[in-house]
Amino acid sequence: MSVQSTEGVLAGRLVMVTGKGGTGKTTFAAALALLSAARGRRTLLCEIDNQRPSLTPIFGSEPRFGPQQVRPGLDMCNIEWEPALESFLEGLVPSRRIVKLILGNPIVSKFLDVTPGSQELVELSALGQYVDQYDMVIVDMPASGHAFSLLDITRSAMGLFRSGPVRRRASELRELLTAETTRVAFVALPEEMVVNETLETIQRMRSFELIGGEPVVYLNRATLPTLTDGERELVARLGELELDPAEAEFVRAGRWEDVLEQSTAHSRERLQQGLDLEPVLVGPVAPGRSAREVVQDVAVSLGREVGLTRRDLSWT
Amino acid sequence: MDVNERDLTQWLSDTELVVCVGAGGVGKTTTAASVALRAAVMGRRVMVLTIDPARRLANSLGLSEFGNEARRIDLSAMPEVKGELWAMMLDSRSTFDGLIDRIAPSEEARQRILDNHIYRHMANTFAGSQDYMATETLYDIVRSGAYDMVVLDTPPVKNALDFLESPGRLINFLDERVLGWFLQPYDASRVFGQRLMLGTSAVVFRLLGYVFGRDFLDDLAEFFQDFQGLYAGFVERHDAVVKLFRSPSTQFVTVCAPSESSLDVAVFFQQELAERGLPRGGVVVNQVHACEGTDHDARRVLADAVARLDGDVEPRALARVLARLGMAHRRLRALAEAESTMTERVREAAKDGGFYQEVPRLDGNVHDLEALHAVGEHLFKPARVL
């Protein structure tokens, strides 16, 4: 079984973080970016064309198209469609004036806006440019279904654009995605349907050979069993008694945690068997923490695995 | 809104289309399926429609998978059900093809479109084409009159209500101005060298040819020519769907979970719905934790209960179990309190925007009819008056 660790992720050059909605993609992308920067690698944390960027509450300012520094060695950006398109065209057409001419034509911009696949290709292309400028680019991707389509675009584009610079760009991007140093990190939760989606997406990505590096799966909010079977049976015996409401709350709380623990063990096993890889387990953070604090907590917890301490990761 | 003061089952029988919106991972599909099942229990003929590519709805309904065909869900295990429950997952390729079948003027035109390079890619692979097609299928299903009620589960979106704009996006692609610009100087022989190029357009066009490759523009010209006559049909259907969304028998339900990011999205959607003039049915917060009591000392609270235990109790095991139950109680209580603080702003946003309903987190995963029914019991308990 392959063991994919955070250490391996940090050795990559382009890391795309995805998963089912609500699993903590943004948190993990930001935490991995903190770790990478703490390792001394110039790191860019990107999100893709979010009209309401998820990184804003974490870093206290809104990411723009142009990278901005959020801490030493760590920049963030939001790959917005219009400036990305401009920079895409500038890369293909030698003259700025001509780019302006293309973009200045309202019908052409509309055409580019709605041409199937052009958005995805332009956004990926922006990522590709950043890979040349930074040691590490970490992307907070859309949820798995859309992330798959976005990554798959290099393949489709090769069929769609049969000649010209766009085709060449698509083929360069395909090369980038299939490089060993390109990784996908999946964030999953110990829940049946989240695990289903993780299994399906990774299996599909593997069969389409979309990504070069091995995927890593973070099983977020994981709790490992702490009670023995005998002790669990004792809880069950307590639950069978006639309990007053206050007493019953304790048994209910115990069952709640027990369900979490069982689901963690079960999910871990399914991921191991379905993907032949060992997921990285990350415990839950305390309730009521802010978006920023949650990122810090997760970074500290991942940092332990790679020898980085809270002090290395503190940021104000 | 007085919907808070009446039974939600009444709300359910007055509604013909329920649209569930919300961020990903908040139980939107489960909510959609529970609402549909509930309406079926009440005797209605219901269709639940998902564009979710992850087949979560199929899972919840006990199917390994289902597709573009309407499937009737076997409810024989629930003899009290008077109505029917149908389900369908939108598959963009066959939806596209079906659409072309209906609107292509001739068999020859139909075949040409289906064979077109760009069409094949567009319908097959591109992100978002599922979104394009959702409203198209919705329109057909509602128009067919085959169901008393339709429940639409939408894709996880957080930026905007994309799927409402999606028919607009498809139409944009076929916008007459774009088509006209593209096709006007086009020579019928379909050779680019023979285009009559005039002024800036000619320059821009040559540049597009350079950037995207001439083959692509050739394919595109062919695509546009085939679609030229279809624009009016698209516009008509789009207008009908927009009208349907605004109809008083349609209700939007915003679904969220007690997490900061999903609550953000929910508050934003409540505003969006209001701004767009779309009927707000209410807000559902799923997966809510509750815990009563502030004394976390299990040894004290459970002392009586422990004394009532029959049979042997190993003291060391008991001590560990009690310590553990105490910690679990403390953690659950902290979580419940944090959630209640968090959900405050969504309660605020829901005020004058329909009902507000919390559904507790149930033990285990909701992936069968029985569990869906249990969720429905919570969803349709008398709603809270805010």
Interface residues (C-beta under 8 A of the other chain):
Chain A: K20 G21 G22 T23 T26 N50 Q51 R52 S54 P57 L89 L92 V93 I98 L101 I102 N105 I107 V108 K110 F111 D113 V114 T115 P116 G117 Q119 E120 A143 S144 G145 H146 S149 L150 D152 I153 R155 S156 G159 L160 F161 R162 S163 G164 P165 V166 R167 L189 E191 E192 M193 V194 N196 E197 E200 T226 L227 T228 G230 E231 L234 V235 R237 L238 L241 L243 P245 A246 E247 E249 F250 V251 R252 A253 G254 R255 W256 E257 V259 S263 A286 P287 G288 S290 A291
Chain B: A23 G24 G25 V26 D52 P53 A54 R55 R56 N59 H117 I118 H121 M122 N124 T125 F126 A127 G128 S129 P155 P156 K158 N159 A160 R169 N172 F173 D175 R177 V178 W181 F182 T200 S201 V203 V204 L207 L208 G209 Y210 V211 F212 G213 R214 D215 F216 D219 L220 A257 S259 E260 S261 S262 D264 F268 H289 C291 E292 G293 D295 A298 V301 L302 D304 A305 V306 R308 L309 G311 V313 E314 A317 L318 R320 V321 R324 L325 G326 A328 H329 R331 L332 R333 A334 L335 E337 A338 E339 T341 M342 D363 G364 N365 H367
